[in-house]
Amino acid sequence: MRALFLKILLIAFALLLAAAPALAASGILDIDLKDMKGGHHKLADYKGKIVLLNFWATWCGPCGAEMPLLGEMQKRYKDKIVVIATSIDDPLDYSKLASFLKKHKAGNLTLMIGPTLETLSDLNMGQALPETVFIDAEGNVAALSAGALKRPVLERKLEELTGTPEHKTSRKAGRK
């Protein structure tokens, strides 16, 4: 009985690994993203730039709250990073996505769709939204962040990844 259980467990684990769009052996995240026109994109398309792959949804309060910060960082590091705002919303809500980003001062982000909560679960992510994957210029996952990003943590991580000197935020900006 125990041997049968172990065989079933091993088969289930193998199937899970085969089906999951997870980290490749090289540490590169392999995930299919789509733009709003249906074009397919891979993270390898952004090699040479630091990528913040941010998973969010219109129904997620903390997601909307962090969008202005992501928009600000995209503007600040315009030529060094790409913030990909990857919505996990239902396809019926896709028409709301661009206006949601504009409303939350993040219209300058690269908007993608495709992944779902199931996709995040396959990647051992999605316990909290928003969720952000930091990808270095070589395409390797450098860090993961679950929940809304905090300004000091985000600034420090971007300074580290881009090799730029520390950016001093004003006291007023730091209180957001």
Contact map, one row per residue, 1 for C-alpha under 8 A:
11111000000000000000000000000000000000000000000000000000000000000000000000000000000000000000000000000000000000000000000000000000000000000000000000000000000000000000000000000000
11111100000000000000000000000000000000000000000000000000000000000000000000000000000000000000000000000000000000000000000000000000000000000000000000000000000000000000000000000000
11111110000000000000000000000000000000000000000000000000000000000000000000000000000000000000000000000000000000000000000000000000000000000000000000000000000000000000000000000000
11111111000000000000000000000000000000000000000000000000000000000000000000000000000000000000000000000000000000000000000000000000000000000000000000000000000000000000000000000000
11111111100000000000000000000000000000000000000000000000000000000000000000000000000000000000000000000000000000000000000000000000000000000000000000000000000000000000000000000000
01111111110000000000000000000000000000000000000000000000000000000000000000000000000000000000000000000000000000000000000000000000000000000000000000000000000000000000000000000000
00111111111000000000000000000000000000000000000000000000000000000000000000000000000000000000000000000000000000000000000000000000000000000000000000000000000000000000000000000000
00011111111100000000000000000000000000000000000000000000000000000000000000000000000000000000000000000000000000000000000000000000000000000000000000000000000000000000000000000000
00001111111110000000000000000000000000000000000000000000000000000000000000000000000000000000000000000000000000000000000000000000000000000000000000000000000000000000000000000000
00000111111111000000000000000000000000000000000000000000000000000000000000000000000000000000000000000000000000000000000000000000000000000000000000000000000000000000000000000000
00000011111111100000000000000000000000000000000000000000000000000000000000000000000000000000000000000000000000000000000000000000000000000000000000000000000000000000000000000000
00000001111111110000000000000000000000000000000000000000000000000000000000000000000000000000000000000000000000000000000000000000000000000000000000000000000000000000000000000000
00000000111111111000000000000000000000000000000000000000000000000000000000000000000000000000000000000000000000000000000000000000000000000000000000000000000000000000000000000000
00000000011111111100000000000000000000000000000000000000000000000000000000000000000000000000000000000000000000000000000000000000000000000000000000000000000000000000000000000000
00000000001111111110000000000000000000000000000000000000000000000000000000000000000000000000000000000000000000000000000000000000000000000000000000000000000000000000000000000000
00000000000111111111000000000000000000000000000000000000000000000000000000000000000000000000000000000000000000000000000001000000000000000000000000000000000000000000000000000000
00000000000011111111000000000000000000000000000000000000000000000000000000000000000000000000000000000000000000000000000000000000000000000000000000000000000000000000000000000000
00000000000001111111000000000000000000000000000000000000000000000000000000000000000000000000000000000000000000000000000000000000000000000000000000000000000000000000000000000000
00000000000000111111100000000000000000000000000000000000000000000000000000000000000000000000000000000000000000000000000000000000000000000000000000000000000000000000000000000000
00000000000000011111110000000000000000000000000000000000000000000000000000000000000000000000000000000000000000000000001001100000000000000000000000000000000000000000000000000000
00000000000000000011111000001110000000000000000000000000000000000000000000000000000000000000000000000000000000000000001001100000000000000000000000000000000000000000000000000000
00000000000000000001111100001110000000000000000000000000000000000000000000000000000000000000000000000000000000000000000001100000000000000000000000000000000000000000000000000000
00000000000000000000111111111100000000000000000000000000000000000000000000000000000000000000000000000000000000000000000000100000000000000000000000000000000000000000000000000000
00000000000000000000011111111100000000000000000000000000000000000000000000000000000000000000000000000000000000000000000000000000000000000000000000000000000000000000000000000000
00000000000000000000001111110000000000000000000000000000000000000000000000000000000000000000000000000000000000000000000000000000000000000000000000000000000000000000000000000000
00000000000000000000001111110000000000000000000000000000000000000000000000000000000000000000000000000000000000000000000000000000000000000001000000000000000000000000000000000000
00000000000000000000001111111000000000000000000000000000000000000000000000000000000000000000000000000000000000000000000000000000000000000001100000000000000000000000000000000000
00000000000000000000001111111100000000000000000000000000000000000000000000000000000000000000000000000000000000000000000000000000000000000011100000000000000000000000000000000000
00000000000000000000111100111110000000000010000000000000000000000000000000000000000000000000000000000000000000000000000000000000000000000011100000000000000000000000000000000000
00000000000000000000111100011111000000000110000000000000000000000000000000000000000000000000000000000000000000000000000000000000000000000000000000000000000000000000000000000000
00000000000000000000110000001111100000000110000000000000000000000000000000000000000000000000000000000000000000000000000000000000000000000000000000000000000000000000000000000000
00000000000000000000000000000111110000011100000000000000000000000000000000000000000000000000000000000000000000000110000000000000000000000000000000000000000000000000000000000000
00000000000000000000000000000011111000011100000000000000000000000000000000000000000001000000000000000000000000011110000000000000000000000000000000000000000000000000000000000000
00000000000000000000000000000001111111111000000000000000000000000000000000000000000000000000000000000000000000011100000000000000000000000000000000000000000000000000000000000000
00000000000000000000000000000000111111111000000000000000000000000000000000000000000000000000000000000000000000111000000000000000000000000000000000000000000000000000000000000000
00000000000000000000000000000000011111100000000000000000000000000000000000000000000000000000000000000000000000111000000000000000000000000000000000000000000000000000000000000000
00000000000000000000000000000000011111100000000000000000000000000000000000000000000000000000000000000000000000000000000000000000000000000000000000000000000000000000000000000000
00000000000000000000000000000000011111110000000000000000000000000000000000000000000000000000000000000000000000000000000000000000000000000000000000000000000000000000000000000000
00000000000000000000000000000000011111111000000000000000000000000000000000000000000000000000000000000000000000000000000000000000000000000000000000000000000000000000000000000000
00000000000000000000000000000001111001111100000000000000000000000000000000000000000000000000000000000000000000000000000000000000000000000000000000000000000000000000000000000000
00000000000000000000000000000001111000111110100000000000000000000000000000000000000000000000000000000000000000000000000000000000000000000000000000000000000000000000000000000000
00000000000000000000000000000111100000011111110000000000000000000000000000000000000000000000000000000000000000000000000000000000000000000000000000000000000000000000000000000000
00000000000000000000000000001110000000001111111000000000000000000000000000000000000000000000000000000000000000000000000000000000000000000010000000000000000000000000000000000000
00000000000000000000000000000000000000000111111000000000000000000000000000000000000000000000000000000000000000000000000000000000000000000010000000000000000000000000000000000000
00000000000000000000000000000000000000001111111000000000000000000000000000000000000000000000000000000000000000000000000000000000000000000000000000000000000000000000000000000000
00000000000000000000000000000000000000000111111111100000000000000000000000000000010000000000000000000000000000000000000000000000000000000010000000000000000000000000000000000000
00000000000000000000000000000000000000000011111111000000000000000000000000000000000000000000000000000000000000000000000000000000000000001110000000000000000000000000000000000000
00000000000000000000000000000000000000000000011111000000000000000000000000000000000000000000000000000000000000000000000000000000000000001110000000000000000000000000000000000000
00000000000000000000000000000000000000000000011111100000000000000000000000000001110000000000000000000000000000000000000000000000000000011100000000000000000000000000000000000000
00000000000000000000000000000000000000000000011111110000000000000000000000000001110000000000000000000000000000000000000000000000000001111010000000000000000000001100000000000000
00000000000000000000000000000000000000000000010011111000000000000000000000000000111100000000000000000000000000000000000000000000000011111000000000000000000000000000000000000000
00000000000000000000000000000000000000000000000001111100000000000000000000000000111100000000000000000000000000000000000000000000000111100000000000000000000000000000000000000000
00000000000000000000000000000000000000000000000000111110000000000000000000000000001111000000000000000000000000000000000000000000000111100000000000000000000000000000000000000000
00000000000000000000000000000000000000000000000000011111000000000000000000000000001111000000000000000000000000000000000000000000011110000000000000000000000000000000000000000000
00000000000000000000000000000000000000000000000000001111100000000000000000000000000011110000000000000000000000000000000000000000111100000000000000000000000000000000000000000000
00000000000000000000000000000000000000000000000000000111110100100000000000000000000011111000000000000000000000000000000000000000111000000000000000000000000000000000000000000000
00000000000000000000000000000000000000000000000000000011111100100000000000000000000000111000000000000000000000000000000000000000110000000000000000000000000000000000000000000000
00000000000000000000000000000000000000000000000000000001111110110000000000000000000000101000000110010000000000000000000000000000000000000000000000000000000000000000000000000000
00000000000000000000000000000000000000000000000000000000111110000000000000000000000000000000000000000000000000000000000000000000000000000000000000000000000000000000000000000000
00000000000000000000000000000000000000000000000000000001111111110000000000000000000000000000000000000000000000000000000000000000110000000000000000000000000000000000000000000000
00000000000000000000000000000000000000000000000000000000011111111000000000000000000000000000000000000000000000000000000000000000000000000000000000000000000000000000000000000000
00000000000000000000000000000000000000000000000000000000000111111100000000000000000000000000000000000000000000000000000000000000110000000000000000110000000000000000000000000000
00000000000000000000000000000000000000000000000000000001110111111110000000000000000000000000000000000000000000000000000000000000110000000000000000010000000000000000000000000000
00000000000000000000000000000000000000000000000000000000010111111111000000000000000000000000000000000001000000000000000000000000000000000000000000000000000000000000000000000000
00000000000000000000000000000000000000000000000000000000000011111111000000000000000000000000000000000001000000000000000000000000000000000000000000010000000000000000000000000000
00000000000000000000000000000000000000000000000000000000000001111111110000000000000000000000000000000000000000000000000000000000000000000000000000011000000000000000000000000000
00000000000000000000000000000000000000000000000000000000000000111111111000000000000000000000000000001001110000000000000000000000000000000000000000000000000000000000000000000000
00000000000000000000000000000000000000000000000000000000000000011111111100000000000000000000000000000001110000000000000000000000000000000000000000000000000000000000000000000000
00000000000000000000000000000000000000000000000000000000000000000111111110000000000000000000000000000000000000000000000000000000000000000000000000000010000000000000000000000000
00000000000000000000000000000000000000000000000000000000000000000111111111000000001000000000000000000000010010000000000000000000000000000000000000000000000000000000000000000000
00000000000000000000000000000000000000000000000000000000000000000011111111100000000000000000000000000000111110000000000000000000000000000000000000000000000000000000000000000000
00000000000000000000000000000000000000000000000000000000000000000001111111110000000000000000000000000000010000000000000000000000000000000000000000000000000000000000000000000000
00000000000000000000000000000000000000000000000000000000000000000000111111111100000000000000000000000000000000000000000000000000000000000000000000000000000000000000000000000000
00000000000000000000000000000000000000000000000000000000000000000000011111111100111000000000000000000000000110000000000000000000000000000000000000000000000000000000000000000000
00000000000000000000000000000000000000000000000000000000000000000000001111111100000000000000000000000000000100000000000000000000000000000000000000000000000000000000000000000000
00000000000000000000000000000000000000000000000000000000000000000000000111111100000000000000000000000000000000000000000000000000000000000000000000000000000000000000000000000000
00000000000000000000000000000000000000000000000000000000000000000000000011111111100000000000000000000000000000000000000000000000000000000000000000000000000000000000000000000000
00000000000000000000000000000000000000000000000000000000000000000000000011111111110000000000000000000000000000000000000000000000000000000000000000000000000000000000000000000000
00000000000000000000000000000000000000000000000000000000000000000000000000001111100000000000000000000000000000000000000000000000000000000000000000000000000000000000000000000000
00000000000000000000000000000000000000000000000011000000000000000000000000001111110000000000000000000000000000000000000000000000000000000000000000000000000000000100000000000000
00000000000000000000000000000000000000000000000011110000000000000000000001001111111000000000000000000000000000000000000000000000000000000000000000000000000000000100000000000000
00000000000000000000000000000000000000000000010011110000000000000000000001000101111100000000000000000000000011000000000000000000000000000000000000000000000000000000000000000000
00000000000000000000000000000000000000000000000000111100000000000000010001000000111110000000000000000000000011000000000000000000000000000000000000000000000000000000000000000000
00000000000000000000000000000000000000000000000000111100000000000000000000000000011111000000000000000000000011110000000000000000000000000000000000000000000000000000000000000000
00000000000000000000000000000000000000000000000000001111000000000000000000000000001111100000000000000000000011110000000000000000000000000000000000000000000000000000000000000000
00000000000000000000000000000000100000000000000000001111000000000000000000000000000111110000000000000000000000111110000000000000000000000000000000000000000000000000000000000000
00000000000000000000000000000000000000000000000000000011110000000000000000000000000011111000000010000000000000111110000000000000000000000000000000000000000000000000000000000000
00000000000000000000000000000000000000000000000000000011100000000000000000000000000001111100000000000000000000001111100000000000000000000000000000000000000000000000000000000000
00000000000000000000000000000000000000000000000000000001110000000000000000000000000000111110110000000000000000000001000000000000000000000000000000000000000000000000000000000000
00000000000000000000000000000000000000000000000000000000000000000000000000000000000000011111110000000000000000000000000000000000000000000000000000000000000000000000000000000000
00000000000000000000000000000000000000000000000000000000000000000000000000000000000000001111110000000000000000000000000000000000000000000000000000000000000000000000000000000000
00000000000000000000000000000000000000000000000000000000000000000000000000000000000000000111111000000000000000000000000000000000000000000000000000000000000000000000000000000000
00000000000000000000000000000000000000000000000000000000000000000000000000000000000000001111111110000000000000000000000000000000000000000000000000000000000000000000000000000000
00000000000000000000000000000000000000000000000000000000000000000000000000000000000000001111111110000000000000000000000000000000000000000000000000000000000000000000000000000000
00000000000000000000000000000000000000000000000000000000000000000000000000000000000000000001111111000000000000000000000000000000000000000000000000000000000000000000000000000000
00000000000000000000000000000000000000000000000000000000010000000000000000000000000000000000111111110000000000000000000000000000000000000000000000000000000000000000000000000000
00000000000000000000000000000000000000000000000000000000010000000000000000000000000000100000111111111000000000000000000000000000000000000000000000000000000000000000000000000000
00000000000000000000000000000000000000000000000000000000000000000000000000000000000000000000001111111100001000100000000000000000000000000000000000000000000000000000000000000000
00000000000000000000000000000000000000000000000000000000000000000000000000000000000000000000000111111110001000000000000000000000000000000000000000000000000000000000000000000000
00000000000000000000000000000000000000000000000000000000010000000000000000000000000000000000000111111111000000000000000000000000000000000000000000000000000000000000000000000000
00000000000000000000000000000000000000000000000000000000000000000010000000000000000000000000000011111111111010000000000000000000000000000000000000000000000000000000000000000000
00000000000000000000000000000000000000000000000000000000000000000000000000000000000000000000000001111111111000000000000000000000000000000000000000000000000000000000000000000000
00000000000000000000000000000000000000000000000000000000000000000000000000000000000000000000000000111111111000000000000000000000000000000000000000000000000000000000000000000000
00000000000000000000000000000000000000000000000000000000000000011011000000000000000000000000000000011111111000000000000000000000000000000000000000000000000000000000000000000000
00000000000000000000000000000000000000000000000000000000000000000011001000000000000000000000000000001111111000000000000000000000000000000000000000000000000000000000000000000000
00000000000000000000000000000000000000000000000000000000000000000011011100000000000000000000000000001111111110000000000000000000000000000000000000000000000000000000000000000000
00000000000000000000000000000000000000000000000000000000000000000000001000000000000000000000000001101111111110000000000000000000000000000000000000000000000000000000000000000000
00000000000000000000000000000000000000000000000000000000000000000000001001100000000000000000000000000000011111000000000000000000000000000000000000000000000000000000000000000000
00000000000000000000000000000000000000000000000000000000000000000000011001000000011110000000000000001000011111100000000000000000000000000000000000000000000000000000000000000000
00000000000000000000000000000000000000000000000000000000000000000000000000000000011110000000000000000000000111110000000000000000000000000000000000000000000000000000000000000000
00000000000000000000000000000000001100000000000000000000000000000000000000000000000111100000000001000000000011111000000000000000000000000000000000000000000000000000000000000000
00000000000000000000000000000000111100000000000000000000000000000000000000000000000111100000000000000000000001111100000000000000000000000000000000000000000000000000000000000000
00000000000000000000000000000000111100000000000000000000000000000000000000000000000001110000000000000000000000111110000000000000000000000000000000000000000000000000000000000000
00000000000000000000000000000001110000000000000000000000000000000000000000000000000001110000000000000000000000011111000000000000000000000000000000000000000000000000000000000000
00000000000000000000000000000001100000000000000000000000000000000000000000000000000001110000000000000000000000001111111100000000000000000000000000000000000000000000000000000000
00000000000000000000000000000000000000000000000000000000000000000000000000000000000000011000000000000000000000000111111100000000000000000000000000000000000000000000000000000000
00000000000000000000000000000000000000000000000000000000000000000000000000000000000000010000000000000000000000000011111110000100000000000000000000000000000000000000000000000000
00000000000000000000000000000000000000000000000000000000000000000000000000000000000000000000000000000000000000000011111111000000000000000000000000000000000000000000000000000000
00000000000000000001100000000000000000000000000000000000000000000000000000000000000000000000000000000000000000000011111111100000000000000000000000000000000000000000000000000000
00000000000000000000000000000000000000000000000000000000000000000000000000000000000000000000000000000000000000000011111111111100000000000000000000000000000000000000000000000000
00000000000000000000000000000000000000000000000000000000000000000000000000000000000000000000000000000000000000000000111111111110000000000000000000000000000000000000000000000000
00000000000000010001110000000000000000000000000000000000000000000000000000000000000000000000000000000000000000000000011111111000000000000000000000000000000000000000000000000000
00000000000000000001111000000000000000000000000000000000000000000000000000000000000000000000000000000000000000000000001111111000000000000000000000000000000000000000000000000000
00000000000000000000000000000000000000000000000000000000000000000000000000000000000000000000000000000000000000000000000111111100000000000000000000000000000000000000000000000000
00000000000000000000000000000000000000000000000000000000000000000000000000000000000000000000000000000000000000000000000111111111001000000000000001000000000000000000000000000000
00000000000000000000000000000000000000000000000000000000000000000000000000000000000000000000000000000000000000000000100110011111101000000000000001000000000000000000000000000000
00000000000000000000000000000000000000000000000000000000000000000000000000000000000000000000000000000000000000000000000010001111100000000000000001000000000000000000000000000000
00000000000000000000000000000000000000000000000000000000000000000000000000000000000000000000000000000000000000000000000000001111111000000000000001100000000000000000000000000000
00000000000000000000000000000000000000000000000000000011100101100000000000000000000000000000000000000000000000000000000000000111111000000000000001110000000000000000000000000000
00000000000000000000000000000000000000000000000000000111100101100000000000000000000000000000000000000000000000000000000000000001111100000000000001110000000000000000000000000000
00000000000000000000000000000000000000000000000000000111000000000000000000000000000000000000000000000000000000000000000000001101111110000000000111110000000000000000000000000000
00000000000000000000000000000000000000000000000000011110000000000000000000000000000000000000000000000000000000000000000000000000011111000000000111000000000000000000000000000000
00000000000000000000000000000000000000000000000000111100000000000000000000000000000000000000000000000000000000000000000000000000001111100000111110000000000000000000000000000000
00000000000000000000000000000000000000000000000001111000000000000000000000000000000000000000000000000000000000000000000000000000000111110000111100000000000000000000000000000000
00000000000000000000000000000000000000000000000001111000000000000000000000000000000000000000000000000000000000000000000000000000000011111111111000000000000000000000000000000000
00000000000000000000000000000000000000000000000011100000000000000000000000000000000000000000000000000000000000000000000000000000000001111111110000000000000000001000000000000000
00000000000000000000000000000000000000000000001111100000000000000000000000000000000000000000000000000000000000000000000000000000000000111111000000000000000000000000000000000000
00000000000000000000000000000000000000000000001110000000000000000000000000000000000000000000000000000000000000000000000000000000000000111111000000000000000000000000000000000000
00000000000000000000000000011000000000000011011101000000000000000000000000000000000000000000000000000000000000000000000000000000000000111111100000000000000000000000000000000000
00000000000000000000000001111000000000000000000000000000000000000000000000000000000000000000000000000000000000000000000000000000000000111111110000000000000000000000000000000000
00000000000000000000000000111000000000000000000000000000000000000000000000000000000000000000000000000000000000000000000000000000000011110011111100000000000000000000000000000000
00000000000000000000000000000000000000000000000000000000000000000000000000000000000000000000000000000000000000000000000000000000000011110001111100000000000000000000000000000000
00000000000000000000000000000000000000000000000000000000000000000000000000000000000000000000000000000000000000000000000000000000000011100000111110000000000000000000000000000000
00000000000000000000000000000000000000000000000000000000000000000000000000000000000000000000000000000000000000000000000000000000001111000000111111000000000000000000000000000000
00000000000000000000000000000000000000000000000000000000000000000000000000000000000000000000000000000000000000000000000000000000001110000000001111101000000000000000000000000000
00000000000000000000000000000000000000000000000000000000000000000000000000000000000000000000000000000000000000000000000000001111111100000000000111111000000000000000000000000000
00000000000000000000000000000000000000000000000000000000000001000000000000000000000000000000000000000000000000000000000000000001111000000000000011111000000000000000000000000000
00000000000000000000000000000000000000000000000000000000000001101100000000000000000000000000000000000000000000000000000000000000111000000000000001111100000000000000000000000000
00000000000000000000000000000000000000000000000000000000000000000100000000000000000000000000000000000000000000000000000000000000000000000000000011111110110000000000000000000000
00000000000000000000000000000000000000000000000000000000000000000000000000000000000000000000000000000000000000000000000000000000000000000000000000011111110000000000000000000000
00000000000000000000000000000000000000000000000000000000000000000000100000000000000000000000000000000000000000000000000000000000000000000000000000001111111000000000000000000100
00000000000000000000000000000000000000000000000000000000000000000000000000000000000000000000000000000000000000000000000000000000000000000000000000000111111100000000000000000100
00000000000000000000000000000000000000000000000000000000000000000000000000000000000000000000000000000000000000000000000000000000000000000000000000001111111110000000000000000000
00000000000000000000000000000000000000000000000000000000000000000000000000000000000000000000000000000000000000000000000000000000000000000000000000001111111111000000000000000000
00000000000000000000000000000000000000000000000000000000000000000000000000000000000000000000000000000000000000000000000000000000000000000000000000000011111111100000001000000000
00000000000000000000000000000000000000000000000000000000000000000000000000000000000000000000000000000000000000000000000000000000000000000000000000000001111111110000010000000000
00000000000000000000000000000000000000000000000000000000000000000000000000000000000000000000000000000000000000000000000000000000000000000000000000000000111111111000000000000000
00000000000000000000000000000000000000000000000000000000000000000000000000000000000000000000000000000000000000000000000000000000000000000000000000000000011111111110000000000000
00000000000000000000000000000000000000000000000000000000000000000000000000000000000000000000000000000000000000000000000000000000000000000000000000000000001111111111111000000000
00000000000000000000000000000000000000000000000000000000000000000000000000000000000000000000000000000000000000000000000000000000000000000000000000000000000111111111000000000000
00000000000000000000000000000000000000000000000001000000000000000000000000000000000000000000000000000000000000000000000000000000000000010000000000000000000011111110000000000000
00000000000000000000000000000000000000000000000001000000000000000000000000000001100000000000000000000000000000000000000000000000000000000000000000000000000001111111000000000000
00000000000000000000000000000000000000000000000000000000000000000000000000000000000000000000000000000000000000000000000000000000000000000000000000000000000001111111100000000000
00000000000000000000000000000000000000000000000000000000000000000000000000000000000000000000000000000000000000000000000000000000000000000000000000000000000000110111110000000000
00000000000000000000000000000000000000000000000000000000000000000000000000000000000000000000000000000000000000000000000000000000000000000000000000000000000000100011111000000000
00000000000000000000000000000000000000000000000000000000000000000000000000000000000000000000000000000000000000000000000000000000000000000000000000000000000100100001111100000000
00000000000000000000000000000000000000000000000000000000000000000000000000000000000000000000000000000000000000000000000000000000000000000000000000000000001000100000111110000000
00000000000000000000000000000000000000000000000000000000000000000000000000000000000000000000000000000000000000000000000000000000000000000000000000000000000000000000011111000000
00000000000000000000000000000000000000000000000000000000000000000000000000000000000000000000000000000000000000000000000000000000000000000000000000000000000000000000001111101100
00000000000000000000000000000000000000000000000000000000000000000000000000000000000000000000000000000000000000000000000000000000000000000000000000000000000000000000000111111100
00000000000000000000000000000000000000000000000000000000000000000000000000000000000000000000000000000000000000000000000000000000000000000000000000000000000000000000000011111110
00000000000000000000000000000000000000000000000000000000000000000000000000000000000000000000000000000000000000000000000000000000000000000000000000000000000000000000000001111111
00000000000000000000000000000000000000000000000000000000000000000000000000000000000000000000000000000000000000000000000000000000000000000000000000000000000000000000000011111111
00000000000000000000000000000000000000000000000000000000000000000000000000000000000000000000000000000000000000000000000000000000000000000000000000000011000000000000000011111111
00000000000000000000000000000000000000000000000000000000000000000000000000000000000000000000000000000000000000000000000000000000000000000000000000000000000000000000000000111111
00000000000000000000000000000000000000000000000000000000000000000000000000000000000000000000000000000000000000000000000000000000000000000000000000000000000000000000000000011111
